Amino acid sequence: MLPITNPESAFMLTRASHVSLGVTDLEKSRDFYRDVIGLVVTEETDDAVYLRGLEEAAHHSLVLERAAAAQAHRIGLRVRADADITAAEKFFVSAGIEHQRVERAHQGPTLQFRDPVGTLMELTSSMDVVERKMQNFDEYRAGFPQRLDHYQVVTYDVQAATDFWTGLGMRISEYTAKDGTDELWGTWMEVKGNTHDLVFTKGRGPRLHHFAYAVPDGTSLLHAADVAGAMGFGDEIDRGPGRHGISNALFLYLRDPDQHRIELFNAHYQFIDLETPPIRWDISNARRAQLWGMPASNRWFFEASEFPGEPVREPLLQAAPPTLEAYLALH
């Protein structure tokens, strides 16, 4: 069943903001995201590296944290102001949601919580401001990533996740459902006016499938693929280049040294006007995944980064995705 967005949420979310990853070789991961992806290193400590896109003025949108295991530590959203953090605390108390205020370097008031399907989240109202690099064209590398745009989370219960986040003001721009029914298999939700900030798709979860950075154009994706190949990471191109049906974006997915997945993409459309309905895709329509090219492989569909301390549960809805391996077996 498609939920209705709550226009009077207890607090105001503004955008996808930052992601923290546990990595087992901090220096190797730093080099990957700096040299193969093209992110800017803002700051390094003994146990963390802070990175951002070229046009970002916030101190970081990706934090690599030295860890014993490769895991997705947190995904972050911005709220409008400090008062929204206070309002979020009151809401979580009333809703019985575990949460805690934490001190995070270079961030203003920060609140951590887990959503009803186990996604480990972080809200913050501000960050230290740094120099934008968008006109430092001499520093552009690899895919020229400009800004963090969205996350995709694999969940065992798409309906429950969607009910929660639309209750906090997110709008559904596109969704997939079982043919002829309202049985949700995936929802693309936004707060900043393009097609998505946060996506939930059916599968073993909770797990972070990928986080995504916008790039200037389609040529940037090809250049990123060339750089990955030249630097010995050609086998870590997980999918693409291609064009999604959902969101209409050109895409390229890569895996980092710990197998966390990052997407570089271009060309979302606007989703701002409130009267615009979401686009429905039947799960039988293969064009939803991509308009052209071969299907994604088993590992793209079934592998993702776990959250620490969160048990992975089997999905409530079962189906076999149209994988590359299945396609080749039939042709």
MIKE-988723 format. One record per residue (C-alpha): residue number from 1; residue in three letters; x, y, z. Coordinates in nm, 4 decimals, always signed. Example, Ala and Ser with C-alpha at 12.3 -4.5 7.8 and 13.67 -1.06 7.14 Angstrom:
# residues 2
+-----+------+----------+----------+----------+
! seq ! type !       px !       py !       pz !
+-----+------+----------+----------+----------+
!   1 !  ALA !  +1.2300 !  -0.4500 !  +0.7800 !
!   2 !  SER !  +1.3670 !  -0.1060 !  +0.7140 !
+-----+------+----------+----------+----------+
END
This chain:
# residues 331
+-----+------+----------+----------+----------+
! seq ! type !       px !       py !       pz !
+-----+------+----------+----------+----------+
!   1 !  MET !  +0.0000 !  +0.0000 !  +0.0000 !
!   2 !  LEU !  +0.1355 !  +0.3406 !  -0.0973 !
!   3 !  PRO !  +0.1541 !  +0.5674 !  +0.2098 !
!   4 !  ILE !  +0.0753 !  +0.9383 !  +0.2021 !
!   5 !  THR !  +0.3482 !  +1.1891 !  +0.2893 !
!   6 !  ASN !  +0.2987 !  +1.3723 !  +0.6177 !
!   7 !  PRO !  +0.3195 !  +1.7445 !  +0.5282 !
!   8 !  GLU !  +0.3534 !  +1.8447 !  +0.8951 !
!   9 !  SER !  +0.6392 !  +1.6286 !  +1.0168 !
!  10 !  ALA !  +0.7682 !  +1.6849 !  +1.3695 !
!  11 !  PHE !  +1.1004 !  +1.8074 !  +1.2252 !
!  12 !  MET !  +1.2334 !  +1.9089 !  +0.8843 !
!  13 !  LEU !  +1.4721 !  +1.6906 !  +0.6872 !
!  14 !  THR !  +1.6569 !  +1.8730 !  +0.4092 !
!  15 !  ARG !  +1.8836 !  +1.6251 !  +0.2261 !
!  16 !  ALA !  +2.1080 !  +1.3212 !  +0.2248 !
!  17 !  SER !  +2.4212 !  +1.4454 !  +0.3958 !
!  18 !  HIS !  +2.6982 !  +1.2023 !  +0.4881 !
!  19 !  VAL !  +2.7888 !  +0.8378 !  +0.5298 !
!  20 !  SER !  +3.0368 !  +0.6712 !  +0.7666 !
!  21 !  LEU !  +3.2042 !  +0.3466 !  +0.6629 !
!  22 !  GLY !  +3.4152 !  +0.1055 !  +0.8632 !
!  23 !  VAL !  +3.7217 !  +0.0126 !  +0.6562 !
!  24 !  THR !  +3.9964 !  -0.2370 !  +0.7330 !
!  25 !  ASP !  +4.2826 !  -0.0529 !  +0.5587 !
!  26 !  LEU !  +4.2336 !  +0.3200 !  +0.6068 !
!  27 !  GLU !  +4.5150 !  +0.4326 !  +0.3802 !
!  28 !  LYS !  +4.4150 !  +0.2004 !  +0.0953 !
!  29 !  SER !  +4.0534 !  +0.3139 !  +0.1171 !
!  30 !  ARG !  +4.1591 !  +0.6805 !  +0.1257 !
!  31 !  ASP !  +4.3624 !  +0.6311 !  -0.1909 !
!  32 !  PHE !  +4.0688 !  +0.4617 !  -0.3635 !
!  33 !  TYR !  +3.8192 !  +0.7363 !  -0.2905 !
!  34 !  ARG !  +4.0682 !  +1.0132 !  -0.3665 !
!  35 !  ASP !  +4.2372 !  +0.8728 !  -0.6769 !
!  36 !  VAL !  +3.9910 !  +0.6268 !  -0.8337 !
!  37 !  ILE !  +3.6675 !  +0.8096 !  -0.7469 !
!  38 !  GLY !  +3.8025 !  +1.1671 !  -0.7294 !
!  39 !  LEU !  +3.6796 !  +1.2902 !  -0.3915 !
!  40 !  VAL !  +3.8564 !  +1.5694 !  -0.2022 !
!  41 !  VAL !  +4.0342 !  +1.4785 !  +0.1230 !
!  42 !  THR !  +3.9336 !  +1.7433 !  +0.3769 !
!  43 !  GLU !  +4.1179 !  +1.6073 !  +0.6799 !
!  44 !  GLU !  +4.2968 !  +1.2980 !  +0.8097 !
!  45 !  THR !  +4.3459 !  +1.1688 !  +1.1632 !
!  46 !  ASP !  +4.5015 !  +0.8459 !  +1.2895 !
!  47 !  ASP !  +4.1647 !  +0.6698 !  +1.2769 !
!  48 !  ALA !  +3.9548 !  +0.8558 !  +1.0203 !
!  49 !  VAL !  +3.9635 !  +1.0258 !  +0.6815 !
!  50 !  TYR !  +3.7070 !  +1.2928 !  +0.5914 !
!  51 !  LEU !  +3.6195 !  +1.3445 !  +0.2248 !
!  52 !  ARG !  +3.3786 !  +1.5531 !  +0.0203 !
!  53 !  GLY !  +3.2697 !  +1.6264 !  -0.3355 !
!  54 !  LEU !  +3.4146 !  +1.9099 !  -0.5388 !
!  55 !  GLU !  +3.1215 !  +2.1481 !  -0.4978 !
!  56 !  GLU !  +3.0484 !  +2.0704 !  -0.1337 !
!  57 !  ALA !  +3.1018 !  +2.3386 !  +0.1302 !
!  58 !  ALA !  +3.0276 !  +2.1014 !  +0.4188 !
!  59 !  HIS !  +3.3385 !  +1.9564 !  +0.5858 !
!  60 !  HIS !  +3.2581 !  +1.5997 !  +0.4795 !
!  61 !  SER !  +3.0086 !  +1.3763 !  +0.3083 !
!  62 !  LEU !  +3.2091 !  +1.0540 !  +0.3492 !
!  63 !  VAL !  +3.3916 !  +0.9454 !  +0.6656 !
!  64 !  LEU !  +3.6235 !  +0.6439 !  +0.6489 !
!  65 !  GLU !  +3.6757 !  +0.4993 !  +0.9960 !
!  66 !  ARG !  +3.9464 !  +0.2475 !  +1.0789 !
!  67 !  ALA !  +3.7731 !  -0.0733 !  +1.1900 !
!  68 !  ALA !  +3.8280 !  -0.4449 !  +1.2382 !
!  69 !  ALA !  +3.5386 !  -0.5268 !  +1.0028 !
!  70 !  ALA !  +3.4061 !  -0.3673 !  +0.6868 !
!  71 !  GLN !  +3.0634 !  -0.2332 !  +0.7786 !
!  72 !  ALA !  +2.8349 !  +0.0616 !  +0.7075 !
!  73 !  HIS !  +2.8518 !  +0.2507 !  +1.0363 !
!  74 !  ARG !  +2.5878 !  +0.5198 !  +0.9750 !
!  75 !  ILE !  +2.4054 !  +0.7054 !  +0.7012 !
!  76 !  GLY !  +2.3351 !  +1.0712 !  +0.7667 !
!  77 !  LEU !  +2.0650 !  +1.3235 !  +0.6852 !
!  78 !  ARG !  +2.0645 !  +1.6972 !  +0.7430 !
!  79 !  VAL !  +1.7884 !  +1.8807 !  +0.9230 !
!  80 !  ARG !  +1.7150 !  +2.2487 !  +0.8800 !
!  81 !  ALA !  +1.8308 !  +2.3865 !  +1.2171 !
!  82 !  ASP !  +1.9328 !  +2.3009 !  +1.5729 !
!  83 !  ALA !  +1.5688 !  +2.3255 !  +1.6768 !
!  84 !  ASP !  +1.4894 !  +2.0331 !  +1.4489 !
!  85 !  ILE !  +1.7333 !  +1.8129 !  +1.6417 !
!  86 !  THR !  +1.5470 !  +1.8996 !  +1.9612 !
!  87 !  ALA !  +1.2150 !  +1.8328 !  +1.7894 !
!  88 !  ALA !  +1.3452 !  +1.4989 !  +1.6610 !
!  89 !  GLU !  +1.4425 !  +1.3987 !  +2.0155 !
!  90 !  LYS !  +1.0905 !  +1.4732 !  +2.1388 !
!  91 !  PHE !  +0.9397 !  +1.2792 !  +1.8503 !
!  92 !  PHE !  +1.1591 !  +0.9744 !  +1.9108 !
!  93 !  VAL !  +1.0692 !  +0.9752 !  +2.2811 !
!  94 !  SER !  +0.6973 !  +0.9842 !  +2.1991 !
!  95 !  ALA !  +0.7368 !  +0.7127 !  +1.9329 !
!  96 !  GLY !  +0.9490 !  +0.4864 !  +2.1549 !
!  97 !  ILE !  +1.2493 !  +0.4998 !  +1.9195 !
!  98 !  GLU !  +1.5926 !  +0.4516 !  +2.0757 !
!  99 !  HIS !  +1.8199 !  +0.7495 !  +2.0139 !
! 100 !  GLN !  +2.1143 !  +0.9383 !  +2.1569 !
! 101 !  ARG !  +2.2880 !  +1.2736 !  +2.1236 !
! 102 !  VAL !  +2.6517 !  +1.2314 !  +2.0288 !
! 103 !  GLU !  +2.9557 !  +1.4466 !  +1.9683 !
! 104 !  ARG !  +3.0820 !  +1.4079 !  +1.6114 !
! 105 !  ALA !  +3.3874 !  +1.5964 !  +1.4869 !
! 106 !  HIS !  +3.3083 !  +1.8928 !  +1.2599 !
! 107 !  GLN !  +2.9323 !  +1.8507 !  +1.3077 !
! 108 !  GLY !  +2.6827 !  +2.0557 !  +1.5014 !
! 109 !  PRO !  +2.4133 !  +1.8946 !  +1.7182 !
! 110 !  THR !  +2.3957 !  +1.5295 !  +1.6119 !
! 111 !  LEU !  +2.1369 !  +1.2644 !  +1.6895 !
! 112 !  GLN !  +2.1763 !  +0.8918 !  +1.6223 !
! 113 !  PHE !  +1.8921 !  +0.6394 !  +1.6004 !
! 114 !  ARG !  +1.7774 !  +0.3229 !  +1.4261 !
! 115 !  ASP !  +1.4651 !  +0.3283 !  +1.2136 !
! 116 !  PRO !  +1.1960 !  +0.0580 !  +1.2447 !
! 117 !  VAL !  +1.3747 !  -0.1748 !  +0.9984 !
! 118 !  GLY !  +1.7174 !  -0.1415 !  +1.1630 !
! 119 !  THR !  +1.8841 !  +0.1221 !  +0.9436 !
! 120 !  LEU !  +2.1454 !  +0.3044 !  +1.1532 !
! 121 !  MET !  +2.0868 !  +0.6736 !  +1.0966 !
! 122 !  GLU !  +2.2378 !  +1.0054 !  +1.2017 !
! 123 !  LEU !  +2.0853 !  +1.3520 !  +1.1877 !
! 124 !  THR !  +2.2843 !  +1.6728 !  +1.2093 !
! 125 !  SER !  +2.1894 !  +2.0368 !  +1.1700 !
! 126 !  SER !  +2.5248 !  +2.1813 !  +1.0611 !
! 127 !  MET !  +2.8878 !  +2.1176 !  +0.9694 !
! 128 !  ASP !  +3.2092 !  +2.3148 !  +0.9553 !
! 129 !  VAL !  +3.2276 !  +2.5114 !  +0.6313 !
! 130 !  VAL !  +3.5213 !  +2.4587 !  +0.3951 !
! 131 !  GLU !  +3.6248 !  +2.5841 !  +0.0517 !
! 132 !  ARG !  +3.4257 !  +2.4651 !  -0.2450 !
! 133 !  LYS !  +3.6476 !  +2.3157 !  -0.5150 !
! 134 !  MET !  +3.4013 !  +2.3250 !  -0.8047 !
! 135 !  GLN !  +3.6043 !  +2.5805 !  -1.0046 !
! 136 !  ASN !  +3.9429 !  +2.4306 !  -0.9192 !
! 137 !  PHE !  +3.9366 !  +2.2428 !  -1.2477 !
! 138 !  ASP !  +4.3068 !  +2.1686 !  -1.2205 !
! 139 !  GLU !  +4.2220 !  +1.9468 !  -0.9198 !
! 140 !  TYR !  +3.9513 !  +1.7439 !  -1.0929 !
! 141 !  ARG !  +4.0238 !  +1.3704 !  -1.0947 !
! 142 !  ALA !  +3.8615 !  +1.0455 !  -1.2043 !
! 143 !  GLY !  +3.4797 !  +1.0857 !  -1.2071 !
! 144 !  PHE !  +3.4766 !  +1.4489 !  -1.0852 !
! 145 !  PRO !  +3.2192 !  +1.3770 !  -0.8076 !
! 146 !  GLN !  +3.0373 !  +1.6970 !  -0.7146 !
! 147 !  ARG !  +2.8144 !  +1.6135 !  -0.4153 !
! 148 !  LEU !  +2.6615 !  +1.3291 !  -0.2222 !
! 149 !  ASP !  +2.3080 !  +1.2687 !  -0.3444 !
! 150 !  HIS !  +2.1395 !  +0.9575 !  -0.2022 !
! 151 !  TYR !  +2.1539 !  +0.6137 !  -0.0411 !
! 152 !  GLN !  +1.9927 !  +0.2808 !  -0.1203 !
! 153 !  VAL !  +1.9177 !  +0.0450 !  +0.1675 !
! 154 !  VAL !  +1.8197 !  -0.3198 !  +0.1353 !
! 155 !  THR !  +1.5400 !  -0.4034 !  +0.3764 !
! 156 !  TYR !  +1.3302 !  -0.7035 !  +0.4694 !
! 157 !  ASP !  +1.0164 !  -0.4826 !  +0.4927 !
! 158 !  VAL !  +0.9812 !  -0.2070 !  +0.2330 !
! 159 !  GLN !  +0.6317 !  -0.1177 !  +0.3515 !
! 160 !  ALA !  +0.7381 !  -0.0539 !  +0.7121 !
! 161 !  ALA !  +1.0393 !  +0.1531 !  +0.6038 !
! 162 !  THR !  +0.8297 !  +0.3602 !  +0.3643 !
! 163 !  ASP !  +0.5534 !  +0.4184 !  +0.6194 !
! 164 !  PHE !  +0.8105 !  +0.5527 !  +0.8665 !
! 165 !  TRP !  +0.9968 !  +0.7871 !  +0.6354 !
! 166 !  THR !  +0.6909 !  +0.9287 !  +0.4595 !
! 167 !  GLY !  +0.5631 !  +0.9978 !  +0.8113 !
! 168 !  LEU !  +0.8709 !  +1.2189 !  +0.8518 !
! 169 !  GLY !  +0.7929 !  +1.4167 !  +0.5375 !
! 170 !  MET !  +0.9665 !  +1.2238 !  +0.2588 !
! 171 !  ARG !  +0.7844 !  +1.2092 !  -0.0760 !
! 172 !  ILE !  +0.7776 !  +0.9023 !  -0.2992 !
! 173 !  SER !  +0.8932 !  +0.9928 !  -0.6492 !
! 174 !  GLU !  +0.8912 !  +0.6405 !  -0.7953 !
! 175 !  TYR !  +0.8129 !  +0.2916 !  -0.6709 !
! 176 !  THR !  +0.8015 !  -0.0707 !  -0.7766 !
! 177 !  ALA !  +0.5125 !  -0.2986 !  -0.6924 !
! 178 !  LYS !  +0.3980 !  -0.6482 !  -0.7755 !
! 179 !  ASP !  +0.1920 !  -0.6432 !  -1.0945 !
! 180 !  GLY !  -0.1710 !  -0.5592 !  -1.0294 !
! 181 !  THR !  -0.1250 !  -0.5052 !  -0.6557 !
! 182 !  ASP !  -0.0107 !  -0.2466 !  -0.4009 !
! 183 !  GLU !  +0.2622 !  -0.4819 !  -0.2698 !
! 184 !  LEU !  +0.5675 !  -0.2552 !  -0.2422 !
! 185 !  TRP !  +0.9062 !  -0.3914 !  -0.3566 !
! 186 !  GLY !  +1.0985 !  -0.0666 !  -0.3694 !
! 187 !  THR !  +1.0430 !  +0.3028 !  -0.2943 !
! 188 !  TRP !  +1.2445 !  +0.6065 !  -0.4034 !
! 189 !  MET !  +1.1900 !  +0.8933 !  -0.1564 !
! 190 !  GLU !  +1.3103 !  +1.2524 !  -0.1552 !
! 191 !  VAL !  +1.3110 !  +1.5760 !  +0.0425 !
! 192 !  LYS !  +1.5396 !  +1.7998 !  -0.1670 !
! 193 !  GLY !  +1.3507 !  +1.8153 !  -0.4958 !
! 194 !  ASN !  +1.5056 !  +1.5486 !  -0.7163 !
! 195 !  THR !  +1.4057 !  +1.1834 !  -0.7370 !
! 196 !  HIS !  +1.5611 !  +1.0453 !  -0.4205 !
! 197 !  ASP !  +1.7540 !  +1.0956 !  -0.1010 !
! 198 !  LEU !  +1.6723 !  +0.7558 !  +0.0495 !
! 199 !  VAL !  +1.5733 !  +0.4337 !  -0.1279 !
! 200 !  PHE !  +1.4500 !  +0.1064 !  +0.0184 !
! 201 !  THR !  +1.4464 !  -0.2120 !  -0.1873 !
! 202 !  LYS !  +1.3439 !  -0.5637 !  -0.0955 !
! 203 !  GLY !  +1.6081 !  -0.8104 !  +0.0194 !
! 204 !  ARG !  +1.8034 !  -0.9434 !  +0.3156 !
! 205 !  GLY !  +1.8433 !  -0.6479 !  +0.5436 !
! 206 !  PRO !  +1.9072 !  -0.4020 !  +0.6832 !
! 207 !  ARG !  +2.2153 !  -0.3470 !  +0.4665 !
! 208 !  LEU !  +2.3546 !  -0.0464 !  +0.2800 !
! 209 !  HIS !  +2.3441 !  -0.1276 !  -0.0898 !
! 210 !  HIS !  +2.5197 !  +0.1886 !  -0.2065 !
! 211 !  PHE !  +2.5712 !  +0.5595 !  -0.1618 !
! 212 !  ALA !  +2.5843 !  +0.7900 !  -0.4632 !
! 213 !  TYR !  +2.7628 !  +1.1015 !  -0.5839 !
! 214 !  ALA !  +2.6458 !  +1.3230 !  -0.8687 !
! 215 !  VAL !  +2.8950 !  +1.3877 !  -1.1508 !
! 216 !  PRO !  +2.8854 !  +1.6646 !  -1.4137 !
! 217 !  ASP !  +2.7981 !  +1.4586 !  -1.7222 !
! 218 !  GLY !  +2.8012 !  +1.1172 !  -1.8874 !
! 219 !  THR !  +3.1607 !  +1.1591 !  -2.0002 !
! 220 !  SER !  +3.2639 !  +1.1746 !  -1.6344 !
! 221 !  LEU !  +3.1343 !  +0.8200 !  -1.5865 !
! 222 !  LEU !  +3.3431 !  +0.6939 !  -1.8779 !
! 223 !  HIS !  +3.6492 !  +0.8733 !  -1.7459 !
! 224 !  ALA !  +3.5961 !  +0.7190 !  -1.4015 !
! 225 !  ALA !  +3.5772 !  +0.3742 !  -1.5621 !
! 226 !  ASP !  +3.8975 !  +0.4426 !  -1.7565 !
! 227 !  VAL !  +4.0764 !  +0.5599 !  -1.4413 !
! 228 !  ALA !  +3.9564 !  +0.2547 !  -1.2477 !
! 229 !  GLY !  +4.0891 !  +0.0292 !  -1.5218 !
! 230 !  ALA !  +4.4210 !  +0.2121 !  -1.5468 !
! 231 !  MET !  +4.4734 !  +0.1904 !  -1.1697 !
! 232 !  GLY !  +4.3964 !  -0.1805 !  -1.1449 !
! 233 !  PHE !  +4.0373 !  -0.1513 !  -1.0244 !
! 234 !  GLY !  +3.8664 !  -0.2521 !  -1.3486 !
! 235 !  ASP !  +3.7300 !  -0.5692 !  -1.1890 !
! 236 !  GLU !  +3.5666 !  -0.3554 !  -0.9201 !
! 237 !  ILE !  +3.3284 !  -0.1942 !  -1.1695 !
! 238 !  ASP !  +3.0155 !  -0.3564 !  -1.0356 !
! 239 !  ARG !  +2.7631 !  -0.2396 !  -1.2943 !
! 240 !  GLY !  +2.7416 !  -0.0045 !  -1.5919 !
! 241 !  PRO !  +2.7821 !  +0.2365 !  -1.7466 !
! 242 !  GLY !  +2.4097 !  +0.2315 !  -1.8191 !
! 243 !  ARG !  +2.0855 !  +0.4247 !  -1.7776 !
! 244 !  HIS !  +1.8248 !  +0.3454 !  -1.5161 !
! 245 !  GLY !  +1.4559 !  +0.3460 !  -1.5977 !
! 246 !  ILE !  +1.3769 !  +0.4566 !  -1.2429 !
! 247 !  SER !  +1.5145 !  +0.8126 !  -1.2008 !
! 248 !  ASN !  +1.6369 !  +0.8255 !  -1.5651 !
! 249 !  ALA !  +1.9971 !  +0.8556 !  -1.4431 !
! 250 !  LEU !  +2.3148 !  +0.7432 !  -1.6152 !
! 251 !  PHE !  +2.5118 !  +0.5281 !  -1.3716 !
! 252 !  LEU !  +2.8369 !  +0.3545 !  -1.2875 !
! 253 !  TYR !  +2.8800 !  +0.1401 !  -0.9749 !
! 254 !  LEU !  +3.2180 !  +0.0548 !  -0.8232 !
! 255 !  ARG !  +3.3311 !  -0.1440 !  -0.5193 !
! 256 !  ASP !  +3.5964 !  -0.0129 !  -0.2823 !
! 257 !  PRO !  +3.8768 !  -0.2256 !  -0.1283 !
! 258 !  ASP !  +3.6344 !  -0.3469 !  +0.1433 !
! 259 !  GLN !  +3.3593 !  -0.4064 !  -0.1149 !
! 260 !  HIS !  +3.1422 !  -0.1135 !  -0.0077 !
! 261 !  ARG !  +2.9538 !  +0.0021 !  -0.3171 !
! 262 !  ILE !  +2.9541 !  +0.3585 !  -0.4513 !
! 263 !  GLU !  +2.7517 !  +0.4896 !  -0.7439 !
! 264 !  LEU !  +2.8505 !  +0.7753 !  -0.9717 !
! 265 !  PHE !  +2.5504 !  +0.9076 !  -1.1628 !
! 266 !  ASN !  +2.4213 !  +1.1961 !  -1.3714 !
! 267 !  ALA !  +2.0876 !  +1.3498 !  -1.4698 !
! 268 !  HIS !  +1.8124 !  +1.3162 !  -1.2131 !
! 269 !  TYR !  +1.4999 !  +1.5119 !  -1.2969 !
! 270 !  GLN !  +1.3162 !  +1.7579 !  -1.0694 !
! 271 !  PHE !  +1.0459 !  +1.6351 !  -0.8340 !
! 272 !  ILE !  +0.9294 !  +1.9497 !  -0.6598 !
! 273 !  ASP !  +0.5662 !  +2.0264 !  -0.7418 !
! 274 !  LEU !  +0.3362 !  +1.8720 !  -0.4833 !
! 275 !  GLU !  +0.0667 !  +1.7727 !  -0.7305 !
! 276 !  THR !  +0.3062 !  +1.5493 !  -0.9260 !
! 277 !  PRO !  +0.2218 !  +1.1826 !  -0.8603 !
! 278 !  PRO !  +0.4920 !  +0.9163 !  -0.8159 !
! 279 !  ILE !  +0.5780 !  +0.6934 !  -1.1091 !
! 280 !  ARG !  +0.4772 !  +0.3288 !  -1.0661 !
! 281 !  TRP !  +0.6825 !  +0.0434 !  -1.2102 !
! 282 !  ASP !  +0.5520 !  -0.3130 !  -1.2202 !
! 283 !  ILE !  +0.8185 !  -0.5605 !  -1.1133 !
! 284 !  SER !  +0.7700 !  -0.7460 !  -1.4446 !
! 285 !  ASN !  +0.8951 !  -0.4378 !  -1.6322 !
! 286 !  ALA !  +1.2687 !  -0.4905 !  -1.6798 !
! 287 !  ARG !  +1.3070 !  -0.1332 !  -1.8042 !
! 288 !  ARG !  +1.2746 !  -0.0099 !  -1.4463 !
! 289 !  ALA !  +1.6286 !  -0.1291 !  -1.3705 !
! 290 !  GLN !  +1.7858 !  -0.0057 !  -1.6929 !
! 291 !  LEU !  +1.6678 !  +0.1128 !  -2.0307 !
! 292 !  TRP !  +1.9468 !  -0.0606 !  -2.2210 !
! 293 !  GLY !  +2.2343 !  -0.2994 !  -2.1642 !
! 294 !  MET !  +2.2726 !  -0.6303 !  -1.9855 !
! 295 !  PRO !  +2.1129 !  -0.7021 !  -1.6448 !
! 296 !  ALA !  +2.3120 !  -0.6620 !  -1.3250 !
! 297 !  SER !  +2.5041 !  -0.9574 !  -1.1834 !
! 298 !  ASN !  +2.4225 !  -1.1713 !  -0.8815 !
! 299 !  ARG !  +2.6636 !  -0.9752 !  -0.6642 !
! 300 !  TRP !  +2.4947 !  -0.6427 !  -0.7440 !
! 301 !  PHE !  +2.1589 !  -0.7842 !  -0.6378 !
! 302 !  PHE !  +2.2669 !  -0.9881 !  -0.3366 !
! 303 !  GLU !  +2.5795 !  -0.8264 !  -0.1821 !
! 304 !  ALA !  +2.5667 !  -0.5187 !  +0.0435 !
! 305 !  SER !  +2.7288 !  -0.3698 !  +0.3547 !
! 306 !  GLU !  +2.5913 !  -0.4718 !  +0.6942 !
! 307 !  PHE !  +2.5302 !  -0.2328 !  +0.9832 !
! 308 !  PRO !  +2.7158 !  -0.3151 !  +1.3087 !
! 309 !  GLY !  +2.5049 !  -0.4984 !  +1.5607 !
! 310 !  GLU !  +2.2006 !  -0.5251 !  +1.3346 !
! 311 !  PRO !  +2.0906 !  -0.8805 !  +1.2509 !
! 312 !  VAL !  +2.0148 !  -0.9371 !  +0.8844 !
! 313 !  ARG !  +1.6632 !  -1.0708 !  +0.8290 !
! 314 !  GLU !  +1.5121 !  -1.2520 !  +0.5331 !
! 315 !  PRO !  +1.2691 !  -1.0418 !  +0.3251 !
! 316 !  LEU !  +0.8973 !  -1.0731 !  +0.3858 !
! 317 !  LEU !  +0.8427 !  -1.0892 !  +0.0078 !
! 318 !  GLN !  +1.0319 !  -1.3405 !  -0.2056 !
! 319 !  ALA !  +1.1247 !  -1.3306 !  -0.5733 !
! 320 !  ALA !  +1.4148 !  -1.4115 !  -0.8036 !
! 321 !  PRO !  +1.5635 !  -1.0932 !  -0.9564 !
! 322 !  PRO !  +1.6520 !  -1.0848 !  -1.3279 !
! 323 !  THR !  +2.0295 !  -1.1322 !  -1.2884 !
! 324 !  LEU !  +2.2932 !  -1.1364 !  -1.5595 !
! 325 !  GLU !  +2.3672 !  -1.5007 !  -1.4782 !
! 326 !  ALA !  +2.0007 !  -1.5949 !  -1.5251 !
! 327 !  TYR !  +1.9838 !  -1.3982 !  -1.8505 !
! 328 !  LEU !  +2.2910 !  -1.5680 !  -1.9955 !
! 329 !  ALA !  +2.1598 !  -1.9105 !  -1.8960 !
! 330 !  LEU !  +1.8532 !  -1.8471 !  -2.1148 !
! 331 !  HIS !  +2.0385 !  -1.7067 !  -2.4131 !
+-----+------+----------+----------+----------+
END
